[in-house]
Amino acid sequence: MTKVTMIVNGKSRSAEAEGRTLLVDWLREGLRLTGTHVGCDTTQCGACIVHLNGEPVKACSVLAQEVDGAEVTTIEGIAGADGTLSAVQQAFQDYHGLQCGFCTPGMVMAATSLLRENPRPSEAEVRHYLEGNICRCTGYHNIVKAVMAASGQDVPAVAAE
């Protein structure tokens, strides 16, 4: 076991990790930050997306020890310090961009990254960016609407297939 230390959601955090411990497991089990979900263990679903040094990564594809000293933002760190939801989180709530909620943390983290890179994406760009995230409930229409709303643009009446 090795002590791993990172800046997580703006605070220095440490926990033990074996060499094979995935970042997602280190966050969930070592730090008890359970908002980052484990969906597939094969990097296909996107439920475990976090921001690593400002970039979106699937936390099931990174070993915790590999990123010792890094800065990580999880879904718990997206809201304001006072608990105010981020624009993306609020839009997901307002436009019902979730149903069971399992994919929601990864979708919110991916959408947050998209809007940082491209503050006014087209509907097609939103759909393309979120291709690495699987939702089994919503059909993506309301997720796309939420991202468009969070970008300050008109929300499509009926999302295209």
N, C-alpha and C positions, 0 to 999 in steps of 0.2 A: 504494500500500500504506500502511496505517495500523497503528500499534501498538495492539493491543487488550489491555487488562489486566482481569482478573477474579479474584475469589477462587474458586478451583476446588478443591473437596474440602478446604476449610479453608486453602489456601495461595494466596498471590498468584502468579498466572501471567500471562505475557505472550507474545504471538506476533503476527506480522504478519497482516493480513487485507485483502483487497480489499473494496470496498464491497458486492459481491455474495456474499461468503463467508457461507455458512450457519453457524450455531452448531455444528451437528453436524460439519461439515467442519473448522471451526476447532479443535474438540476432538480430532477424530481425526487430522487432518493437522498442525495447528499444535502441539498438545500431546502427540500420540501416545497419547491416551487412547482406545483402540479398543474399549472395552466398549460404548459407545453405538453402536448399529448403524444403518446406512442400509438401509431395507427397500424403500421405495416412492418416495421423493422427492415424494410428493403429500399428505402428512399423513394418510394413511388407515390405516397399519398399526400405529403406536405403538412400533415397535422403537427409536426414537430419543428416547424420553422421558427428560428430565432434570428436576431441580428447579431452577427459576430463582427466586431470592429466596424459596425455600420452596414454590413452586407448581409443579405438574407442567406441563411444556410439551413439545410435539413440537419437538425441536431442528432439524428440517428446515424449520420454519416461521418461524424467527427469524434475522435477520441478526446476525452476531457484533458488528459495529460498533454496532448498536442497543442492545446490552446491555453495552457497555463499562462497567466499574465494578460490575457485578452480582455476585451470589454464585450459583455454580452447583455443584450436587452431581450427580455422575455415578454410575453403578453402581460404579465403583472406590472411591467415597467412602462407600458404604453400610455396608461391613464396619467393624468396630472397628479402631483403630490397630494392634492386635496381630494383625490378620488374622482375628479371630473373626467368623464370619458373623452378620449381623443376624438377627432372629427370622424375617423374611420369607424371607431367603436360606436359612436352615436348614430352614424348612418346605418350601420348594420342593425341597430335596434330600431331605428325609425322606419327602415325599409324591409324589415323582417328578412334580413340576409342570413338567417340561421333557422334551423328547426331543432334537430337534436343537440346541436352545439358542439359536436365532437370535432369537426373540421374548423370551427370558427377561429380558434387561436391562430392556426396556421394561415388561414385566409386573411385575417386581420393583419398579421405580420407581413404577409406577401403584399397585400394592398397598400400598407404603409410604405413599404419599400418602393413600390411602383410610383406612388404619388410623390415620393421624394425625388425619384429619377425623372419623372414626367408628370408635372402637376396638373396637366389637362389632357389626359389620354382619351383617345377615341374609344368607343364601345369595343371595337375590334381589338384595340391594343390591350384593353382590360382583359378580355377573354383570352388573348394570347398569353399574357403575363401569368394568368392564373391556371394555365394548362397543367402545371405541375402539382396542383392541389385537387384532391378528389373529395367531392361531396356526394353522398349517396341519398340525400334527402331533398334538396331544394331545386334541383334542375338548373342552378346557377343564375336564373333570371334575376332574383332579388339580390343576390350577391353583386351582380354587375350593376344593378340599380344603386345599391349602397355605395359602391366605389365611385360611380359617376357623381352621386350626390355629395360625397366627401370631397370631390375635386371641385365642387362649386358649379358644376355644369348641370344642364337640364337632364332630368332622368328620362330614359327612353320609356315610352308608353308600353311597348311590347318589345322585349329583347329579341333580337334575331337569333336564329339557330346557327 
